[in-house]
Amino acid sequence: MPHLVKMREQFGSNGLTVIAVSAAPADEVRKFARELGASYPIIADGNEMFMAFGVRGVPDAFLIDREGRIVAEGLDGIEEWLMKELGG
């Protein structure tokens, strides 16, 4: 997830918050996060969130604006939206 760390570093001062969701149990997620050095929160056992967002494959990514609307999907789509809207 280095891509997410990079986006967070680049756009965090503009209000970007990164939160990951995993379907794995919490103990596996904690181990994985430590190994990766994840610098953002990861929600474990997120199957309900996957269903709510219509996730069909993993990994997937969504950019949600301050009003709660999905404005971009997929890492490429998110990066493109951030560059267009926030500059880089």
HTML snippet that shows the backbone in 3Dmol.js (N, CA, C, O; Angstrom):
<script src="https://3Dmol.org/build/3Dmol-min.js"></script>
<div id="view" style="width:600px;height:400px;position:relative"></div>
<script>
const pdb = `
ATOM      1  N   MET A   1       0.789  -1.185   0.000  1.00  0.00           N
ATOM      2  CA  MET A   1       0.000   0.000   0.000  1.00  0.00           C
ATOM      3  C   MET A   1       0.847   1.272   0.000  1.00  0.00           C
ATOM      4  O   MET A   1       0.402   2.315   0.480  1.00  0.00           O
ATOM      5  N   PRO A   2       2.052   1.188  -0.531  1.00  0.00           N
ATOM      6  CA  PRO A   2       2.896   2.380  -0.593  1.00  0.00           C
ATOM      7  C   PRO A   2       2.236   3.523  -1.350  1.00  0.00           C
ATOM      8  O   PRO A   2       2.497   4.694  -1.070  1.00  0.00           O
ATOM      9  N   HIS A   3       1.375   3.180  -2.317  1.00  0.00           N
ATOM     10  CA  HIS A   3       0.671   4.191  -3.097  1.00  0.00           C
ATOM     11  C   HIS A   3      -0.203   5.055  -2.182  1.00  0.00           C
ATOM     12  O   HIS A   3      -0.259   6.274  -2.344  1.00  0.00           O
ATOM     13  N   LEU A   4      -0.878   4.427  -1.231  1.00  0.00           N
ATOM     14  CA  LEU A   4      -1.729   5.166  -0.299  1.00  0.00           C
ATOM     15  C   LEU A   4      -0.906   6.046   0.629  1.00  0.00           C
ATOM     16  O   LEU A   4      -1.300   7.172   0.933  1.00  0.00           O
ATOM     17  N   VAL A   5       0.233   5.536   1.079  1.00  0.00           N
ATOM     18  CA  VAL A   5       1.121   6.329   1.932  1.00  0.00           C
ATOM     19  C   VAL A   5       1.589   7.562   1.171  1.00  0.00           C
ATOM     20  O   VAL A   5       1.610   8.663   1.722  1.00  0.00           O
ATOM     21  N   LYS A   6       1.966   7.383  -0.093  1.00  0.00           N
ATOM     22  CA  LYS A   6       2.426   8.500  -0.919  1.00  0.00           C
ATOM     23  C   LYS A   6       1.320   9.552  -1.086  1.00  0.00           C
ATOM     24  O   LYS A   6       1.573  10.749  -0.955  1.00  0.00           O
ATOM     25  N   MET A   7       0.105   9.101  -1.374  1.00  0.00           N
ATOM     26  CA  MET A   7      -1.012  10.044  -1.526  1.00  0.00           C
ATOM     27  C   MET A   7      -1.273  10.797  -0.229  1.00  0.00           C
ATOM     28  O   MET A   7      -1.525  12.002  -0.235  1.00  0.00           O
ATOM     29  N   ARG A   8      -1.210  10.069   0.887  1.00  0.00           N
ATOM     30  CA  ARG A   8      -1.446  10.700   2.189  1.00  0.00           C
ATOM     31  C   ARG A   8      -0.392  11.768   2.456  1.00  0.00           C
ATOM     32  O   ARG A   8      -0.715  12.860   2.923  1.00  0.00           O
ATOM     33  N   GLU A   9       0.860  11.455   2.164  1.00  0.00           N
ATOM     34  CA  GLU A   9       1.936  12.425   2.376  1.00  0.00           C
ATOM     35  C   GLU A   9       1.773  13.633   1.464  1.00  0.00           C
ATOM     36  O   GLU A   9       1.997  14.768   1.884  1.00  0.00           O
ATOM     37  N   GLN A  10       1.381  13.388   0.210  1.00  0.00           N
ATOM     38  CA  GLN A  10       1.278  14.458  -0.768  1.00  0.00           C
ATOM     39  C   GLN A  10       0.064  15.350  -0.535  1.00  0.00           C
ATOM     40  O   GLN A  10       0.143  16.563  -0.730  1.00  0.00           O
ATOM     41  N   PHE A  11      -1.071  14.758  -0.115  1.00  0.00           N
ATOM     42  CA  PHE A  11      -2.313  15.526  -0.039  1.00  0.00           C
ATOM     43  C   PHE A  11      -2.893  15.645   1.366  1.00  0.00           C
ATOM     44  O   PHE A  11      -3.969  16.218   1.540  1.00  0.00           O
ATOM     45  N   GLY A  12      -2.202  15.114   2.367  1.00  0.00           N
ATOM     46  CA  GLY A  12      -2.698  15.185   3.738  1.00  0.00           C
ATOM     47  C   GLY A  12      -2.909  16.602   4.222  1.00  0.00           C
ATOM     48  O   GLY A  12      -3.860  16.864   4.958  1.00  0.00           O
ATOM     49  N   SER A  13      -2.048  17.518   3.827  1.00  0.00           N
ATOM     50  CA  SER A  13      -2.201  18.911   4.257  1.00  0.00           C
ATOM     51  C   SER A  13      -3.426  19.569   3.631  1.00  0.00           C
ATOM     52  O   SER A  13      -3.867  20.625   4.084  1.00  0.00           O
ATOM     53  N   ASN A  14      -3.979  18.942   2.585  1.00  0.00           N
ATOM     54  CA  ASN A  14      -5.202  19.444   1.950  1.00  0.00           C
ATOM     55  C   ASN A  14      -6.444  18.767   2.524  1.00  0.00           C
ATOM     56  O   ASN A  14      -7.554  18.991   2.041  1.00  0.00           O
ATOM     57  N   GLY A  15      -6.260  17.942   3.548  1.00  0.00           N
ATOM     58  CA  GLY A  15      -7.389  17.308   4.198  1.00  0.00           C
ATOM     59  C   GLY A  15      -7.623  15.854   3.832  1.00  0.00           C
ATOM     60  O   GLY A  15      -8.601  15.263   4.288  1.00  0.00           O
ATOM     61  N   LEU A  16      -6.751  15.255   3.016  1.00  0.00           N
ATOM     62  CA  LEU A  16      -6.932  13.855   2.649  1.00  0.00           C
ATOM     63  C   LEU A  16      -6.652  12.965   3.854  1.00  0.00           C
ATOM     64  O   LEU A  16      -5.609  13.082   4.498  1.00  0.00           O
ATOM     65  N   THR A  17      -7.587  12.082   4.147  1.00  0.00           N
ATOM     66  CA  THR A  17      -7.425  11.077   5.187  1.00  0.00           C
ATOM     67  C   THR A  17      -7.516   9.713   4.530  1.00  0.00           C
ATOM     68  O   THR A  17      -8.438   9.457   3.756  1.00  0.00           O
ATOM     69  N   VAL A  18      -6.586   8.850   4.824  1.00  0.00           N
ATOM     70  CA  VAL A  18      -6.582   7.496   4.269  1.00  0.00           C
ATOM     71  C   VAL A  18      -7.035   6.533   5.355  1.00  0.00           C
ATOM     72  O   VAL A  18      -6.506   6.542   6.466  1.00  0.00           O
ATOM     73  N   ILE A  19      -8.016   5.704   5.025  1.00  0.00           N
ATOM     74  CA  ILE A  19      -8.486   4.640   5.906  1.00  0.00           C
ATOM     75  C   ILE A  19      -8.622   3.396   5.049  1.00  0.00           C
ATOM     76  O   ILE A  19      -9.296   3.418   4.020  1.00  0.00           O
ATOM     77  N   ALA A  20      -7.987   2.315   5.466  1.00  0.00           N
ATOM     78  CA  ALA A  20      -8.085   1.062   4.735  1.00  0.00           C
ATOM     79  C   ALA A  20      -9.115   0.162   5.409  1.00  0.00           C
ATOM     80  O   ALA A  20      -9.355   0.265   6.611  1.00  0.00           O
ATOM     81  N   VAL A  21      -9.712  -0.712   4.625  1.00  0.00           N
ATOM     82  CA  VAL A  21     -10.675  -1.687   5.139  1.00  0.00           C
ATOM     83  C   VAL A  21     -10.232  -3.061   4.662  1.00  0.00           C
ATOM     84  O   VAL A  21      -9.915  -3.254   3.488  1.00  0.00           O
ATOM     85  N   SER A  22     -10.214  -4.009   5.587  1.00  0.00           N
ATOM     86  CA  SER A  22      -9.816  -5.369   5.260  1.00  0.00           C
ATOM     87  C   SER A  22     -10.903  -6.338   5.706  1.00  0.00           C
ATOM     88  O   SER A  22     -11.586  -6.105   6.703  1.00  0.00           O
ATOM     89  N   ALA A  23     -11.054  -7.415   4.963  1.00  0.00           N
ATOM     90  CA  ALA A  23     -11.994  -8.462   5.348  1.00  0.00           C
ATOM     91  C   ALA A  23     -11.366  -9.430   6.342  1.00  0.00           C
ATOM     92  O   ALA A  23     -12.060 -10.276   6.906  1.00  0.00           O
ATOM     93  N   ALA A  24     -10.071  -9.314   6.558  1.00  0.00           N
ATOM     94  CA  ALA A  24      -9.349 -10.229   7.443  1.00  0.00           C
ATOM     95  C   ALA A  24      -9.664  -9.937   8.909  1.00  0.00           C
ATOM     96  O   ALA A  24     -10.067  -8.825   9.252  1.00  0.00           O
ATOM     97  N   PRO A  25      -9.482 -10.932   9.769  1.00  0.00           N
ATOM     98  CA  PRO A  25      -9.658 -10.722  11.211  1.00  0.00           C
ATOM     99  C   PRO A  25      -8.650  -9.703  11.755  1.00  0.00           C
ATOM    100  O   PRO A  25      -7.583  -9.498  11.176  1.00  0.00           O
ATOM    101  N   ALA A  26      -9.005  -9.077  12.864  1.00  0.00           N
ATOM    102  CA  ALA A  26      -8.207  -7.987  13.432  1.00  0.00           C
ATOM    103  C   ALA A  26      -6.766  -8.386  13.718  1.00  0.00           C
ATOM    104  O   ALA A  26      -5.858  -7.598  13.453  1.00  0.00           O
ATOM    105  N   ASP A  27      -6.523  -9.584  14.251  1.00  0.00           N
ATOM    106  CA  ASP A  27      -5.139  -9.969  14.571  1.00  0.00           C
ATOM    107  C   ASP A  27      -4.283 -10.073  13.317  1.00  0.00           C
ATOM    108  O   ASP A  27      -3.103  -9.723  13.349  1.00  0.00           O
ATOM    109  N   GLU A  28      -4.850 -10.543  12.220  1.00  0.00           N
ATOM    110  CA  GLU A  28      -4.111 -10.605  10.952  1.00  0.00           C
ATOM    111  C   GLU A  28      -3.852  -9.198  10.407  1.00  0.00           C
ATOM    112  O   GLU A  28      -2.781  -8.918   9.869  1.00  0.00           O
ATOM    113  N   VAL A  29      -4.831  -8.333  10.551  1.00  0.00           N
ATOM    114  CA  VAL A  29      -4.684  -6.956  10.059  1.00  0.00           C
ATOM    115  C   VAL A  29      -3.584  -6.233  10.824  1.00  0.00           C
ATOM    116  O   VAL A  29      -2.772  -5.532  10.221  1.00  0.00           O
ATOM    117  N   ARG A  30      -3.548  -6.394  12.138  1.00  0.00           N
ATOM    118  CA  ARG A  30      -2.492  -5.744  12.935  1.00  0.00           C
ATOM    119  C   ARG A  30      -1.112  -6.203  12.492  1.00  0.00           C
ATOM    120  O   ARG A  30      -0.207  -5.385  12.331  1.00  0.00           O
ATOM    121  N   LYS A  31      -0.944  -7.512  12.294  1.00  0.00           N
ATOM    122  CA  LYS A  31       0.347  -8.054  11.857  1.00  0.00           C
ATOM    123  C   LYS A  31       0.726  -7.491  10.486  1.00  0.00           C
ATOM    124  O   LYS A  31       1.858  -7.054  10.280  1.00  0.00           O
ATOM    125  N   PHE A  32      -0.223  -7.505   9.558  1.00  0.00           N
ATOM    126  CA  PHE A  32       0.000  -6.994   8.212  1.00  0.00           C
ATOM    127  C   PHE A  32       0.390  -5.516   8.254  1.00  0.00           C
ATOM    128  O   PHE A  32       1.321  -5.099   7.565  1.00  0.00           O
ATOM    129  N   ALA A  33      -0.321  -4.723   9.061  1.00  0.00           N
ATOM    130  CA  ALA A  33      -0.045  -3.283   9.165  1.00  0.00           C
ATOM    131  C   ALA A  33       1.362  -3.035   9.700  1.00  0.00           C
ATOM    132  O   ALA A  33       2.068  -2.150   9.215  1.00  0.00           O
ATOM    133  N   ARG A  34       1.768  -3.815  10.699  1.00  0.00           N
ATOM    134  CA  ARG A  34       3.129  -3.670  11.242  1.00  0.00           C
ATOM    135  C   ARG A  34       4.168  -3.997  10.183  1.00  0.00           C
ATOM    136  O   ARG A  34       5.148  -3.270  10.025  1.00  0.00           O
ATOM    137  N   GLU A  35       3.955  -5.096   9.454  1.00  0.00           N
ATOM    138  CA  GLU A  35       4.907  -5.512   8.427  1.00  0.00           C
ATOM    139  C   GLU A  35       5.044  -4.466   7.325  1.00  0.00           C
ATOM    140  O   GLU A  35       6.139  -4.223   6.818  1.00  0.00           O
ATOM    141  N   LEU A  36       3.911  -3.846   6.959  1.00  0.00           N
ATOM    142  CA  LEU A  36       3.927  -2.838   5.899  1.00  0.00           C
ATOM    143  C   LEU A  36       4.368  -1.472   6.391  1.00  0.00           C
ATOM    144  O   LEU A  36       4.767  -0.620   5.597  1.00  0.00           O
ATOM    145  N   GLY A  37       4.298  -1.261   7.695  1.00  0.00           N
ATOM    146  CA  GLY A  37       4.573   0.068   8.226  1.00  0.00           C
ATOM    147  C   GLY A  37       3.458   1.032   7.864  1.00  0.00           C
ATOM    148  O   GLY A  37       3.708   2.210   7.608  1.00  0.00           O
ATOM    149  N   ALA A  38       2.222   0.532   7.843  1.00  0.00           N
ATOM    150  CA  ALA A  38       1.072   1.372   7.474  1.00  0.00           C
ATOM    151  C   ALA A  38       0.959   2.546   8.437  1.00  0.00           C
ATOM    152  O   ALA A  38       0.991   2.365   9.654  1.00  0.00           O
ATOM    153  N   SER A  39       0.829   3.735   7.896  1.00  0.00           N
ATOM    154  CA  SER A  39       0.750   4.951   8.700  1.00  0.00           C
ATOM    155  C   SER A  39      -0.676   5.514   8.699  1.00  0.00           C
ATOM    156  O   SER A  39      -0.882   6.707   8.926  1.00  0.00           O
ATOM    157  N   TYR A  40      -1.642   4.653   8.444  1.00  0.00           N
ATOM    158  CA  TYR A  40      -3.051   5.051   8.401  1.00  0.00           C
ATOM    159  C   TYR A  40      -3.874   3.954   9.054  1.00  0.00           C
ATOM    160  O   TYR A  40      -3.432   2.807   9.122  1.00  0.00           O
ATOM    161  N   PRO A  41      -5.068   4.291   9.535  1.00  0.00           N
ATOM    162  CA  PRO A  41      -5.893   3.277  10.195  1.00  0.00           C
ATOM    163  C   PRO A  41      -6.398   2.225   9.209  1.00  0.00           C
ATOM    164  O   PRO A  41      -6.653   2.510   8.039  1.00  0.00           O
ATOM    165  N   ILE A  42      -6.532   0.999   9.721  1.00  0.00           N
ATOM    166  CA  ILE A  42      -7.082  -0.100   8.929  1.00  0.00           C
ATOM    167  C   ILE A  42      -8.227  -0.721   9.724  1.00  0.00           C
ATOM    168  O   ILE A  42      -8.042  -1.148  10.863  1.00  0.00           O
ATOM    169  N   ILE A  43      -9.395  -0.767   9.120  1.00  0.00           N
ATOM    170  CA  ILE A  43     -10.567  -1.378   9.741  1.00  0.00           C
ATOM    171  C   ILE A  43     -10.569  -2.855   9.389  1.00  0.00           C
ATOM    172  O   ILE A  43     -10.465  -3.218   8.217  1.00  0.00           O
ATOM    173  N   ALA A  44     -10.687  -3.709  10.402  1.00  0.00           N
ATOM    174  CA  ALA A  44     -10.701  -5.157  10.183  1.00  0.00           C
ATOM    175  C   ALA A  44     -12.138  -5.660  10.067  1.00  0.00           C
ATOM    176  O   ALA A  44     -13.081  -4.983  10.478  1.00  0.00           O
ATOM    177  N   ASP A  45     -12.289  -6.846   9.509  1.00  0.00           N
ATOM    178  CA  ASP A  45     -13.596  -7.493   9.373  1.00  0.00           C
ATOM    179  C   ASP A  45     -14.593  -6.565   8.688  1.00  0.00           C
ATOM    180  O   ASP A  45     -15.720  -6.402   9.155  1.00  0.00           O
ATOM    181  N   GLY A  46     -14.179  -5.965   7.591  1.00  0.00           N
ATOM    182  CA  GLY A  46     -14.991  -4.956   6.914  1.00  0.00           C
ATOM    183  C   GLY A  46     -15.920  -5.478   5.839  1.00  0.00           C
ATOM    184  O   GLY A  46     -16.239  -4.740   4.907  1.00  0.00           O
ATOM    185  N   ASN A  47     -16.366  -6.716   5.930  1.00  0.00           N
ATOM    186  CA  ASN A  47     -17.220  -7.272   4.881  1.00  0.00           C
ATOM    187  C   ASN A  47     -18.483  -6.451   4.634  1.00  0.00           C
ATOM    188  O   ASN A  47     -18.905  -6.299   3.488  1.00  0.00           O
ATOM    189  N   GLU A  48     -19.086  -5.923   5.692  1.00  0.00           N
ATOM    190  CA  GLU A  48     -20.288  -5.099   5.514  1.00  0.00           C
ATOM    191  C   GLU A  48     -19.972  -3.845   4.701  1.00  0.00           C
ATOM    192  O   GLU A  48     -20.772  -3.423   3.867  1.00  0.00           O
ATOM    193  N   MET A  49     -18.815  -3.257   4.943  1.00  0.00           N
ATOM    194  CA  MET A  49     -18.420  -2.072   4.177  1.00  0.00           C
ATOM    195  C   MET A  49     -18.197  -2.439   2.720  1.00  0.00           C
ATOM    196  O   MET A  49     -18.570  -1.678   1.826  1.00  0.00           O
ATOM    197  N   PHE A  50     -17.592  -3.601   2.467  1.00  0.00           N
ATOM    198  CA  PHE A  50     -17.388  -4.044   1.091  1.00  0.00           C
ATOM    199  C   PHE A  50     -18.721  -4.128   0.371  1.00  0.00           C
ATOM    200  O   PHE A  50     -18.855  -3.664  -0.761  1.00  0.00           O
ATOM    201  N   MET A  51     -19.703  -4.720   1.028  1.00  0.00           N
ATOM    202  CA  MET A  51     -21.025  -4.863   0.407  1.00  0.00           C
ATOM    203  C   MET A  51     -21.667  -3.490   0.186  1.00  0.00           C
ATOM    204  O   MET A  51     -22.262  -3.248  -0.864  1.00  0.00           O
ATOM    205  N   ALA A  52     -21.552  -2.605   1.154  1.00  0.00           N
ATOM    206  CA  ALA A  52     -22.160  -1.280   1.041  1.00  0.00           C
ATOM    207  C   ALA A  52     -21.574  -0.474  -0.112  1.00  0.00           C
ATOM    208  O   ALA A  52     -22.289   0.284  -0.767  1.00  0.00           O
ATOM    209  N   PHE A  53     -20.278  -0.634  -0.361  1.00  0.00           N
ATOM    210  CA  PHE A  53     -19.621   0.113  -1.428  1.00  0.00           C
ATOM    211  C   PHE A  53     -19.587  -0.643  -2.750  1.00  0.00           C
ATOM    212  O   PHE A  53     -19.116  -0.109  -3.755  1.00  0.00           O
ATOM    213  N   GLY A  54     -20.074  -1.864  -2.763  1.00  0.00           N
ATOM    214  CA  GLY A  54     -20.097  -2.635  -3.999  1.00  0.00           C
ATOM    215  C   GLY A  54     -18.729  -3.115  -4.444  1.00  0.00           C
ATOM    216  O   GLY A  54     -18.464  -3.215  -5.642  1.00  0.00           O
ATOM    217  N   VAL A  55     -17.858  -3.413  -3.491  1.00  0.00           N
ATOM    218  CA  VAL A  55     -16.519  -3.896  -3.826  1.00  0.00           C
ATOM    219  C   VAL A  55     -16.642  -5.283  -4.444  1.00  0.00           C
ATOM    220  O   VAL A  55     -17.210  -6.197  -3.847  1.00  0.00           O
ATOM    221  N   ARG A  56     -16.100  -5.421  -5.648  1.00  0.00           N
ATOM    222  CA  ARG A  56     -16.161  -6.698  -6.360  1.00  0.00           C
ATOM    223  C   ARG A  56     -14.819  -7.411  -6.368  1.00  0.00           C
ATOM    224  O   ARG A  56     -14.759  -8.621  -6.586  1.00  0.00           O
ATOM    225  N   GLY A  57     -13.764  -6.684  -6.135  1.00  0.00           N
ATOM    226  CA  GLY A  57     -12.426  -7.260  -6.122  1.00  0.00           C
ATOM    227  C   GLY A  57     -11.549  -6.502  -5.152  1.00  0.00           C
ATOM    228  O   GLY A  57     -11.822  -5.349  -4.817  1.00  0.00           O
ATOM    229  N   VAL A  58     -10.501  -7.154  -4.707  1.00  0.00           N
ATOM    230  CA  VAL A  58      -9.596  -6.541  -3.748  1.00  0.00           C
ATOM    231  C   VAL A  58      -8.205  -6.543  -4.362  1.00  0.00           C
ATOM    232  O   VAL A  58      -7.803  -7.571  -4.906  1.00  0.00           O
ATOM    233  N   PRO A  59      -7.458  -5.473  -4.309  1.00  0.00           N
ATOM    234  CA  PRO A  59      -7.817  -4.237  -3.628  1.00  0.00           C
ATOM    235  C   PRO A  59      -8.699  -3.338  -4.498  1.00  0.00           C
ATOM    236  O   PRO A  59      -8.714  -3.446  -5.724  1.00  0.00           O
ATOM    237  N   ASP A  60      -9.410  -2.476  -3.845  1.00  0.00           N
ATOM    238  CA  ASP A  60     -10.195  -1.436  -4.498  1.00  0.00           C
ATOM    239  C   ASP A  60     -10.008  -0.183  -3.665  1.00  0.00           C
ATOM    240  O   ASP A  60      -9.556  -0.269  -2.523  1.00  0.00           O
ATOM    241  N   ALA A  61     -10.335   0.949  -4.192  1.00  0.00           N
ATOM    242  CA  ALA A  61     -10.147   2.204  -3.469  1.00  0.00           C
ATOM    243  C   ALA A  61     -11.239   3.178  -3.874  1.00  0.00           C
ATOM    244  O   ALA A  61     -11.685   3.188  -5.022  1.00  0.00           O
ATOM    245  N   PHE A  62     -11.663   3.995  -2.920  1.00  0.00           N
ATOM    246  CA  PHE A  62     -12.688   5.002  -3.157  1.00  0.00           C
ATOM    247  C   PHE A  62     -12.230   6.311  -2.553  1.00  0.00           C
ATOM    248  O   PHE A  62     -11.594   6.326  -1.500  1.00  0.00           O
ATOM    249  N   LEU A  63     -12.548   7.401  -3.212  1.00  0.00           N
ATOM    250  CA  LEU A  63     -12.306   8.728  -2.665  1.00  0.00           C
ATOM    251  C   LEU A  63     -13.671   9.308  -2.339  1.00  0.00           C
ATOM    252  O   LEU A  63     -14.523   9.464  -3.214  1.00  0.00           O
ATOM    253  N   ILE A  64     -13.862   9.621  -1.078  1.00  0.00           N
ATOM    254  CA  ILE A  64     -15.141  10.123  -0.592  1.00  0.00           C
ATOM    255  C   ILE A  64     -14.935  11.576  -0.172  1.00  0.00           C
ATOM    256  O   ILE A  64     -14.043  11.880   0.620  1.00  0.00           O
ATOM    257  N   ASP A  65     -15.771  12.475  -0.710  1.00  0.00           N
ATOM    258  CA  ASP A  65     -15.596  13.892  -0.382  1.00  0.00           C
ATOM    259  C   ASP A  65     -16.190  14.207   0.991  1.00  0.00           C
ATOM    260  O   ASP A  65     -16.747  13.332   1.653  1.00  0.00           O
ATOM    261  N   ARG A  66     -16.066  15.439   1.398  1.00  0.00           N
ATOM    262  CA  ARG A  66     -16.512  15.858   2.731  1.00  0.00           C
ATOM    263  C   ARG A  66     -18.016  15.724   2.923  1.00  0.00           C
ATOM    264  O   ARG A  66     -18.495  15.689   4.057  1.00  0.00           O
ATOM    265  N   GLU A  67     -18.760  15.651   1.834  1.00  0.00           N
ATOM    266  CA  GLU A  67     -20.208  15.482   1.917  1.00  0.00           C
ATOM    267  C   GLU A  67     -20.608  14.003   1.889  1.00  0.00           C
ATOM    268  O   GLU A  67     -21.797  13.684   1.924  1.00  0.00           O
ATOM    269  N   GLY A  68     -19.631  13.106   1.826  1.00  0.00           N
ATOM    270  CA  GLY A  68     -19.905  11.678   1.848  1.00  0.00           C
ATOM    271  C   GLY A  68     -20.173  11.064   0.489  1.00  0.00           C
ATOM    272  O   GLY A  68     -20.642   9.928   0.413  1.00  0.00           O
ATOM    273  N   ARG A  69     -19.887  11.789  -0.595  1.00  0.00           N
ATOM    274  CA  ARG A  69     -20.097  11.275  -1.956  1.00  0.00           C
ATOM    275  C   ARG A  69     -18.824  10.633  -2.484  1.00  0.00           C
ATOM    276  O   ARG A  69     -17.725  11.140  -2.260  1.00  0.00           O
ATOM    277  N   ILE A  70     -18.979   9.511  -3.189  1.00  0.00           N
ATOM    278  CA  ILE A  70     -17.837   8.898  -3.858  1.00  0.00           C
ATOM    279  C   ILE A  70     -17.540   9.731  -5.099  1.00  0.00           C
ATOM    280  O   ILE A  70     -18.389   9.867  -5.980  1.00  0.00           O
ATOM    281  N   VAL A  71     -16.330  10.290  -5.166  1.00  0.00           N
ATOM    282  CA  VAL A  71     -15.968  11.144  -6.305  1.00  0.00           C
ATOM    283  C   VAL A  71     -14.955  10.484  -7.234  1.00  0.00           C
ATOM    284  O   VAL A  71     -14.741  10.955  -8.351  1.00  0.00           O
ATOM    285  N   ALA A  72     -14.326   9.390  -6.778  1.00  0.00           N
ATOM    286  CA  ALA A  72     -13.374   8.661  -7.628  1.00  0.00           C
ATOM    287  C   ALA A  72     -13.239   7.255  -7.085  1.00  0.00           C
ATOM    288  O   ALA A  72     -13.421   7.006  -5.893  1.00  0.00           O
ATOM    289  N   GLU A  73     -12.913   6.333  -7.994  1.00  0.00           N
ATOM    290  CA  GLU A  73     -12.728   4.938  -7.595  1.00  0.00           C
ATOM    291  C   GLU A  73     -11.465   4.394  -8.255  1.00  0.00           C
ATOM    292  O   GLU A  73     -11.102   4.801  -9.359  1.00  0.00           O
ATOM    293  N   GLY A  74     -10.801   3.466  -7.563  1.00  0.00           N
ATOM    294  CA  GLY A  74      -9.561   2.884  -8.063  1.00  0.00           C
ATOM    295  C   GLY A  74      -8.396   3.821  -7.791  1.00  0.00           C
ATOM    296  O   GLY A  74      -8.557   5.041  -7.807  1.00  0.00           O
ATOM    297  N   LEU A  75      -7.219   3.249  -7.541  1.00  0.00           N
ATOM    298  CA  LEU A  75      -6.068   4.092  -7.209  1.00  0.00           C
ATOM    299  C   LEU A  75      -5.740   5.089  -8.309  1.00  0.00           C
ATOM    300  O   LEU A  75      -5.420   6.242  -8.018  1.00  0.00           O
ATOM    301  N   ASP A  76      -5.814   4.665  -9.576  1.00  0.00           N
ATOM    302  CA  ASP A  76      -5.530   5.591 -10.676  1.00  0.00           C
ATOM    303  C   ASP A  76      -6.556   6.711 -10.719  1.00  0.00           C
ATOM    304  O   ASP A  76      -6.203   7.874 -10.913  1.00  0.00           O
ATOM    305  N   GLY A  77      -7.821   6.366 -10.542  1.00  0.00           N
ATOM    306  CA  GLY A  77      -8.880   7.371 -10.556  1.00  0.00           C
ATOM    307  C   GLY A  77      -8.750   8.357  -9.417  1.00  0.00           C
ATOM    308  O   GLY A  77      -8.990   9.553  -9.588  1.00  0.00           O
ATOM    309  N   ILE A  78      -8.372   7.860  -8.262  1.00  0.00           N
ATOM    310  CA  ILE A  78      -8.197   8.734  -7.101  1.00  0.00           C
ATOM    311  C   ILE A  78      -7.029   9.683  -7.317  1.00  0.00           C
ATOM    312  O   ILE A  78      -7.146  10.885  -7.078  1.00  0.00           O
ATOM    313  N   GLU A  79      -5.916   9.149  -7.764  1.00  0.00           N
ATOM    314  CA  GLU A  79      -4.744   9.996  -7.982  1.00  0.00           C
ATOM    315  C   GLU A  79      -5.048  11.064  -9.036  1.00  0.00           C
ATOM    316  O   GLU A  79      -4.664  12.222  -8.876  1.00  0.00           O
ATOM    317  N   GLU A  80      -5.728  10.678 -10.101  1.00  0.00           N
ATOM    318  CA  GLU A  80      -6.100  11.629 -11.148  1.00  0.00           C
ATOM    319  C   GLU A  80      -6.991  12.728 -10.579  1.00  0.00           C
ATOM    320  O   GLU A  80      -6.772  13.908 -10.857  1.00  0.00           O
ATOM    321  N   TRP A  81      -7.989  12.354  -9.790  1.00  0.00           N
ATOM    322  CA  TRP A  81      -8.905  13.342  -9.204  1.00  0.00           C
ATOM    323  C   TRP A  81      -8.143  14.285  -8.275  1.00  0.00           C
ATOM    324  O   TRP A  81      -8.340  15.498  -8.330  1.00  0.00           O
ATOM    325  N   LEU A  82      -7.273  13.735  -7.422  1.00  0.00           N
ATOM    326  CA  LEU A  82      -6.522  14.564  -6.499  1.00  0.00           C
ATOM    327  C   LEU A  82      -5.636  15.563  -7.229  1.00  0.00           C
ATOM    328  O   LEU A  82      -5.576  16.733  -6.854  1.00  0.00           O
ATOM    329  N   MET A  83      -4.947  15.104  -8.271  1.00  0.00           N
ATOM    330  CA  MET A  83      -4.078  16.005  -9.046  1.00  0.00           C
ATOM    331  C   MET A  83      -4.902  17.113  -9.702  1.00  0.00           C
ATOM    332  O   MET A  83      -4.490  18.273  -9.709  1.00  0.00           O
ATOM    333  N   LYS A  84      -6.058  16.758 -10.250  1.00  0.00           N
ATOM    334  CA  LYS A  84      -6.905  17.733 -10.934  1.00  0.00           C
ATOM    335  C   LYS A  84      -7.489  18.745  -9.951  1.00  0.00           C
ATOM    336  O   LYS A  84      -7.475  19.947 -10.216  1.00  0.00           O
ATOM    337  N   GLU A  85      -7.996  18.269  -8.831  1.00  0.00           N
ATOM    338  CA  GLU A  85      -8.697  19.126  -7.891  1.00  0.00           C
ATOM    339  C   GLU A  85      -7.780  19.850  -6.905  1.00  0.00           C
ATOM    340  O   GLU A  85      -8.067  20.973  -6.490  1.00  0.00           O
ATOM    341  N   LEU A  86      -6.674  19.198  -6.532  1.00  0.00           N
ATOM    342  CA  LEU A  86      -5.823  19.764  -5.488  1.00  0.00           C
ATOM    343  C   LEU A  86      -4.432  20.149  -5.971  1.00  0.00           C
ATOM    344  O   LEU A  86      -3.676  20.802  -5.252  1.00  0.00           O
ATOM    345  N   GLY A  87      -4.100  19.745  -7.185  1.00  0.00           N
ATOM    346  CA  GLY A  87      -2.759  20.020  -7.697  1.00  0.00           C
ATOM    347  C   GLY A  87      -1.737  19.127  -7.040  1.00  0.00           C
ATOM    348  O   GLY A  87      -2.065  18.420  -6.087  1.00  0.00           O
ATOM    349  N   GLY A  88      -0.546  19.136  -7.503  1.00  0.00           N
ATOM    350  CA  GLY A  88       0.394  18.228  -6.906  1.00  0.00           C
ATOM    351  C   GLY A  88       1.774  18.663  -7.067  1.00  0.00           C
ATOM    352  O   GLY A  88       2.693  17.985  -6.606  1.00  0.00           O
TER     353      GLY A  88
END
`;
const viewer = $3Dmol.createViewer("view");
viewer.addModel(pdb, "pdb");
viewer.setStyle({}, {cartoon: {color: "spectrum"}});
viewer.zoomTo();
viewer.render();
</script>
